[in-house]
Structure formats: C-alpha cells, structure tokens
Amino acid sequence: MRGALRRPLARVALGACLALGGTGAARAQGGWLDAEAGGVRWKTEAHATPSAELGELRGIWVDAFGPGFKTPDEIEALVADAEAMNLNALFVQVVRRGNCYCNRSTLPRAEDPALAPGFDPLEALIARARAAGLQVHAWVVTLALWGADAPPQDPAHPYNRHGPAAVGEANWLTVRYDGVTRPDRDVYLDPGHPAVHDYLAGVVRSLAENYDLDGVAIDRLRYPDFNSGALPSWGYNAVSLSRFAAETGAPIPPPPSDPVWTAWRREQVSALMRRLYEEIKAVDPTLWVSAATIAYGAPPEDETDFASSHAYKVVLQDWAGWAQGGFLDLNLPMNYKRADYPQAAVWFDAWNALAPRLAGEAQTAIATGLYLNDLPGSLAQLESVRRTEGVIGWVGYAYRSPERRALAGQVPFEASLAALARELTALGAPFAAAAAFGRPGPAAPAAVEAPLDTLVGAPENAPAAPWYAQAEVGGLVEGWEIR
C-alpha cells in the first residue's frame, strides 16, 4: 500500500508559503505568483476576467435538507422564484453528506424518499435553469461525511467503507487530540489522508464531466470547530500522523500547540483545494471554482493580519492563500451576521471591505445570512454589499429560510420568498432590473513540476497512541445553520 500512495509534493506543501504570516516566501512577478516552500518551487499564472465584463452575481444557496430541487414540481417552483427575484445563479447542494442528488457521479445516489426512482434532479434542474438563463453551480460539501445516527443503507457509501468501522489506511476520519471523532452532528474526513484527496478529486471531476454546470462551489473544506481547547486539535488520523512524522521527523502525536504541526495541517487543506481546482479546470477551464469560506466574528485589522483570523488559525482554512495562489476563482465569504446587532453590523461591513483586498486575481461575492434577519435587515445588508468596492455580487443563504421567521416556522417559506422577491425587485430596489453574470476566462493554471513524495501511510508505522484506540462519539450540537 505504501508505494501506491503517491502525490506531487507541491500539492502537500504550499499552504504556508501562500499564507499571510506563513513560513514561506511569496511574491507577485508580472502576473505570476512565485513561491518556494520546502525546497519546491511552483508557479500559477493569473487569468482573471475583469469584473466589469462579468456583470453582477445574484445567487441563492439551495440546500438539500428540505424542499428545493428534488422533484420536477420543486424545480419549477425554484426557477420561478429565482426569476421573480431577478437572480442569475443557483448554488445547489448536490453533494450533501457523501452522496449525490444526481445519477452520474462517483458517489452513491442520495437516500432521500423525496427522490423518485431514476429521476436525476441535477440534470433536470440544469435543463430548466438553462432555459431561464440561470447559472447552476454544484454545491459540494467536501469533508463533512455523514450526519445521521444510523449509517447509510448503501454499502458503497464512503461512511460505510471508510468511517468508524474501517481499520488501518481504510479509515479516513479525522480525530481530535482527545480521541473524539464526532464534533457535532457530523463526522469529518481528514484532509491529511491522501485517499481523501483522491476521493474528492474524483467527485468533482465526475460532476464537471457529466453535467453542463456553470461552476462547482466547494464547502466545508476546513478542519472542524469544537476543539478540545483554544488551539486547533483535529487532524489526528493515524495515516496523517504517519505522514507528518515521515516528513518532519517529529515524534507523534504532536500536541495541538506545535506550530509545525499546525502549519502542516493547514497545508493539507490548501493542497486539497488546489487539487480540486485542477481537476475541475482540467475538464472545463471556464467553470467557476468557488468556495464558501469562513468569516466568523471580528475581521482582522487589515489584509496584513489574516493570520489572526478564525479561518486561518482555528479551522486552518487559508482562503486568502487560495485566492492569491491562483486556485480559487470566486471567494464566497460566509458573512452571516445579524443586521440588528450594532457590533455585528460593524463586523459585516469590515469583512466585506477586507475580503476583496485579500483576493489577489480572484473575484469576491458576499454570502449573507437571510435566515438570521428580517427582510429589511437583509435588504440593508445587500445594499451594503453592492456599495463595497471590489465585490462583484451576492449569494443569499438560503432558499428555504429567506428570513428568520421562515426558519423558525412562523411563516411558510414560500410566503417569505414572495415577500423577498417583491422587496428585491420593486422600483428602485437592488434587483429592479435583470442582470447577467458571465464565466471566467478560459486559461487554466500552469503545470507544476515537482518531485513526488512517497507517503508513509500505514498506521502500523505510527507509535502506539492510546487516545486513538479509545476514540468515541462526542456530544452532538444543534445549530441554526444546516449546510
């Protein structure tokens, strides 16, 4: 098995050199980002389409935890609602938890009683949306693998093959330093396991190859929250530990406080993002590759301080590095904040202003939390987004919860959608007139020449770790947002 686990080293050690405050050197040279980390040099050429040519993105997230696109009638309603709001893009949760609301991907079909046998909701939605002039972006939840108490019925589901019952290299789950494997409702894959990279690369490539998409939206590409302390304490999969030990010579398990271990884990997330970008662009370089990224709480002071952000230092998601490194077309910071909380409103505007300054040649559109706000609050946030320099659009979360009363079940979501459409498209309102949104330029990233790294993947190579053998399911935490 050890010889089969091979990956270009450039895909395993580039996050720190990209990161603001990271350990490598990076500099822009005539449209190229040139960096060196661990003795490996890589280059990615910037191929940005000017935002003036793209138009304005007006989108909405459509999750798969309820009605949205699972039947022909739901698809008709979704497209009609999008047209009524003068939207131009649908971000549809095709991959929810290790399964697909589609028939032609590497994943098993979603086990959802709302799906009629043989019906392909993604194919049907694309056909109907295309006729209405709407883009369809496949929203792919990556590292969150499964969220129910009972396992999937399909034995081919990756949870059944590579979840808690799997042993050795076949176990792909991330583990917390204290042995917990379930931080909230979900179990998560470990981005330090090479097989996880191959698995997710196959997922996004199959979607890009088999469906006439406009883009792929990457979500949950980060380590979990719910750490055992103040420091990032996930990533203790046995294969990941063996790789870390082989690459650094450090004893394992390293403590969460080890800065080399923290940087290494962050690099795994960045390497995975780059791999997904390359796979999608190899199929169609004009597809949007976007990512839903973390914008929790207070933003950094300025663009030189991104290393202080929750994204960078806690969940180890260096989205500024992704954008500046040329393997993200469209950043979608999840700026989900209450408009009626004064401090949150200040943070909201500050994140909006900061994100495009961190984007390099990538584009920035702001995702806002419709589910947290009343309609006037969401309209005020949208107006703020549209005034922000460097931001090319907006994506509302979410279709089934267009205001907080709908989320609480106080009003039907259909009625809230109709009210939102009226507010968005009234005379003088933000979306009073329709608008188009384009596609990125056709050029793909430059190829990278780098030596291959033989990954030491066998868990038996790792020293005994009692906390690993005693892993248990942690307490489930219920939250407002379901992604």
N, C-alpha and C positions, 0 to 999 in steps of 0.2 A: 504493500500500500504506500510505503513511503516514497517510492520512486514515482508513483502516479500523481502525487500531489505537488504540482509544479506551477509556479506563477511568476511572470516577469517581476523582478524586484522593484521596478519603477512603479508597479501598482501597489506595492506594500509599504513604501517609504517615501511618500510625498506630502503627507498632510502637514507635518511640522514645518517643512520649508515654505509651504504656502501660507501658513497661518501668520496673522499679525501677532507678533510676540512669540513666534515659534522659533525652532532651533536652526533652521537653515538660512541660506541667503536667497533672496528673490529680487528680481529687478525687471522692469519693462525695457525692452530694446526694440524700437521700431515696430511695434505691433506684436512682438513675441514676448512671452513670459519665459524667462530663462532662470532655472533654479538648479540647485545641487543639494542632495541630501544623501548621506550615507555613501558617498562616492559614486552616485548615479546621477547623470545629468538627463534632463528631459526638457522638451520644448512643446508648447502648444500654441498654435497660431490663432490669433483672434480673428473671427469672421463675423463681426456684429453687423446686423442690418440696422441702419439708422432708424431711431424710433419714429421719426416723422413719417417714414414710409410704412410703418407697421399699423398705424392707427391706434385706437384705444381698445384695450381688452376690457370686456364686460362679461364676467363669468359668474357661475354659481357652482358650488360643490353639491353633488347629488350622492348621498351616502346610500349604502345597501342594507341598512338596518331597518328599513321600512319601505313604504311605497316610494316609487320614483321611476324605475325603468324596467321592471321585472315582467310586465305583460304588455301586449300591444296597446291596451287602453291607457296604461300608465305612461307609455312612451308618447302617445298622442297628447295627453294632458301636459307632460313635461315640455314638449316642444311648443305647445300653445302658450304655456305660461312664460317660457323664455321669450317668445315673440312678443307677448304682451308687455314684457319688461324692457324690450329693445336690447336684449342681451345678444352676444355673438359667440359665446363659448360655454360648453358644458363640461365640467370636470366630474366624471362619473366613476364611482368606486367599483371598478371591475374586479379588482383583487382585494378581497376583504380580509380574510384570515386564512391564507394558504390554499384558497380555492378561487375559482373564477366564475363570474357571471358571463360566461361565454362558452362556446363549444370547441374552439380551436386554439388552445394554448397548451403549454406543458403541464398545467395544473389540472387537478380534478375539477369537475363542474360543481358549482355551489350546491350544497344540500339544502335547498330552500323550497318549502311547499308552494310558494307563490309562483315558482317557475313551472311552466307546462313542459311535459316531456318533449325533448327535441328542440324546443324554442331557444334561439340564440339571441338574448336581449341586446348584446353589444352590436351584433350585425344589424338587427332591426333598428336600433337607435341611430346608428350611423346613416343608414339609408334615409330615415325620416328626417334627421337633422340636416343632412346634406341638402335635401330638397328645400329646406327652410333657410339655408345659408348660415347654419350654425356649425361651429367647430366642435369636435368631440375629442377630449383628452382623456386617456385611460388613467384613472387614478389608481395607483398601485401601492397598497400597504406592504412594506417590504419585510421588516424584521419582526413585527408582531405576528405570531404564527397561529395561535388559537386562543379563544376566549371563553369557551363554554366548559362546564364541569364534566360533561360526558364527552368522550373523544369522538372524532368524526366517524361516520359509518364506513366511508370508503377506506379500505386498507392501503390504497395508494396515496392517501393524504400525507404530506410531509410530517405532520404531527405524529402519525402512527408509525412512520418509518424512522423518524429522526428526533422524536420527542423524548419524554422522560423514561420510556421503556427501552430505548436504544442504548447500546453499550459501546464503549470504545470510540473509534472515529465516527461511527454512525450517529452518535449523539451530537446534535448541532445546537443545543440550547445554551444560552448564556446563563451564568451562575453568579450570584452575589458572593462577596467575600465570606459572608457568614453561612453560605450554603443554600440560601433561598433561591428558588428558580421561578417563582411566580410573584412579581412585584405588585400587580393589581389584578384585573380580570384576565390579563393575557400572559402567555408565556412568549418569550422572545428568542429569536435566533441570535447567535453570537457572530458579529462581523469579523472576528479574528479567525474563524474557521474557513479554510479555503473552499470547502464544498458548498458553503453558504453563498459565496461569490458565484460559483458556477451555477448553482440552482437559480439564483435570482437573475443572473445574466440570461439564462435560458428562458425564464418567464417573460422578461421584457422583450427579448428578441422575437419570441413566438407571437406576441401581441403585435409588434411592429410589422412582422412578415405577413400575418394572416388577416389583418384588418386595416381598412382605409382610414387610419387615425390622422388627427392633426397634431397630436402630441402625447407624451407619456408624462404623468405627474407622479413623482416619487415622494412617498410619505413614510413616516416612522423610520427614517434612516438615521438612527442615533441609538445610544445606549438608553436604557430606561431611567426614569426618575426613581424615587423611592429607594434612595441609597441607605446603607446601614449607618451612615453618619453624614458629616458635612461634605465628604470627599466622594468622587465617583468610585463606586465599589462594585460595578458589574464588569463582566468580561472574563470570569474565571472558568470558562470552558477548558477541559483538560487539553484539547488539541491546541487551543490558543496559548495556554501556558507553555506547552512544549515548544511551540514556535518561538515564543518570546525568549525562552531560555536558550534555544539554539542560536538565535540571532544576537543576543546580548551577553550571554554567559552568566546572567544573573541567576541567583537561587530563586526557586519558586516554592510556594506562591509569594509574589511580591506584595507588600502592603499597599492599600489604596493611596497612601501618601507618597509612593515612589514616583518622582517626576518622569523618569524614563518610561516606566510602565504606563503612566497616563498619556504621555506623548505617543507611545506605541499604539495604544488603543485608539486614540484619535486618528492616527494614520490609517488604521484598518477601515474606519468609516469612510475616510476620504478616498482610499483606494477602491472601495466598493462603489462609491458614487461615480468615480471615473470609469470603472468597468461597465457600469450600466449605461453611462453616456456613450461610450464607444460602441457597445452592442447596438444601441438604438440607431445611432448615426450611421453605422455600417449598413443598415437596411435602407434608411432614407434620411439623408443629411438635412432635409428641410422640415423634419419633425421637430416640434418643440420638445425639449427636455427641461422640465421644470421640477421644482422641489418645494414642498411645504416645509418651511423652516421655523425654528424656534425664535420667538421674540417675547419671551416672558418678562414681566416686571419692568424694572427701570432699564433703559438702554445704557450702553457705555457712554462715557463722557463725549467721545468723538471717535472718528474712524481709526485712530491710533491705539485705541483701548479695547478692541474687540475681544482680546484675550480675557477680559474681566467679565464677559457676558455669560449668562447661564448656558447658552448654546455651546460655547467653546469650552468652558471649564467644568461643567457638570455633566451634560449629556454627550459631550465630546463631539459635537457637530460643528465643524469648521466651515460653515456655509460661505463665509467671506472668502476663504481659500478656494472653495469650489468655483465660485464665480470668477475670482481673479485668475485662477489657474486655467480657465477655458473649458471646464467640463460641466457647465450649467448655463443654459440659455436664458432661463426665466426664473428668478427667485421670487417665491411667494411667501414672505414673512407672515406668519400667523399672528397678526396683531389684534388678538381677541381681548378687547377691553371694554368696560362699561363706560358709556359716554357720560353718564350722570355722576360719576365719581371724579372729583376735580383732579386728584393726583393721577388717576388712570388716564384722564384726558391729556394731561401734560405728557405722560409717557407715550401715549398713542401718537401724538404729533412728532415727538422726538424720534421714535423708531421709524416713522415714515420718512423723515428727513435724512436719517442716517443710512438706511438700507441702500438707496441708490449710490451713495458715496463709497460704499463697500463693494459695489457690484462689478468693478472692472468693466469688461466689454459686455457683460450680461445685462439683460433687462430686468426691471423690478416692477412687480404689480403687488398691491397690498391686499391680503386676505383679512376681512373684518368679521367679527362675531355678531351676525344678525341675531343669533339665539340668545345673546346676552342683553339685547337692547330693545327698547320700543322703537316704533317706526321713525319718529322724529330724531331719536338719537342715532339710528343707523344712517339716516339721510345726512345728518350733520357730519358724521364720520366720512361718508362718501364724498361730500363736498371738500372736506379737508384733504382727502387722498388726491382728489383731482387738482387741487391747488399746489401740490407738492412737486417741486422741480425734480425731474429725473424719473418720475413714476409714470408708467405707461398704462396703468389700468387697475382694476378692482375685481376681486372674486369674493362673493358673499358666502358665508357659512351659516346656514345651509338651507337647501331647498325645503326640507321637511320642517325646519324651525326658523321661518323668516322673521320671527320676533319672539321675545321671551314668553309672551302669553301662549303662543302656539307650543313652545317647548314644554310648558307647564300643563298643557292640555286644557287651558281655559277657553281657547277658541280653536276651531278647526284650522289646520294649516292651509287648507285651500282658501279659506276666507282671508287669512293673513297674506297669502300670496297675491290675491286680487287687490288687497289694500296696498301692498308694496308696489305692485305694478302701477296703480293709479298715482302713487306718490313719485315714483321714478320718472314717469312719462308725462306728467302734467305740463302745461305751458310754462316754460322757464325752468323746469326741473332738470336734473343732471342728464337723464336719458330721454329727453323730449323727442329727439330725432334719432333715427337708427344710425349705427356706425359699424364699419367693417374693421376686422383685425387680420393682419397678414401672417405670413410664415417666415421663419428665419432664413438667412442666406444659405445657399447650397453647399458651401465649402465645409469639409469635415476636418477634424483635428489632425495635425501632422502625426505621422507614425513615430513611435518611440523605440529607439534601440537601447536595450539594456540587458545585462546578464540575467540568466534565470536563477532563481533561488530555489534550492531543493528544500521543501518544507518538511520539518520533522513533525509528523502529525500523530504518531502513535501515542495514545495516552499512557501506555505502559512505560514509556521513556521518562515520564514525569515522576518525581519523588512522591511517596505516599502523602495524601492530603486528606486527613480525616473529615474536614469540613465538606469536602466534595462528596464523599460517600454518604454523608448524612443530610444531603440536600432535601429540603421539604418545601411544600407549597406554602407560601406566605399568605397573609390575610388579604382578601380581595377588597379593593377600594372602589366605591362607586363614584363616578364623576359626572359633571354636567355634559361634557363633550364626548360624543362617541365617534371615533374616526376609525 
